């Protein structure tokens, strides 16, 4: 997959622009091994983004971080029992997200004070 043609990254005057990727997962937890995979998947997501629902994360990444995240997750899950879905919302995602209810999220593109 060519990331330039697929729309996973954008480039403007040589500057890589971050995109928002919505990632969902379904890990089979019927066994102890499945529960362990679930914890590892969640820990991986927390390192790369923000949990917005129980099995949904938003990750603001460039191409390299996306490739690393996807590779790390694919190495954790059992491809015969678990699944991952990646939705590329692009870099103009604000107009594509409507939030209703509790758990208001932060703007990942805004400055963060620690």
Secondary structure, DSSP 8 states (H G I E B T S, - for coil): --HHHHTS-EEETTEEE-EEEEEEEE---SSHHHHHHHHHHHHHHHHHSEEEETTEEEEEE-HHHHHHHHHHHHHHS-TTT-EEEEEEEES-GGGG----SS-----TTS----
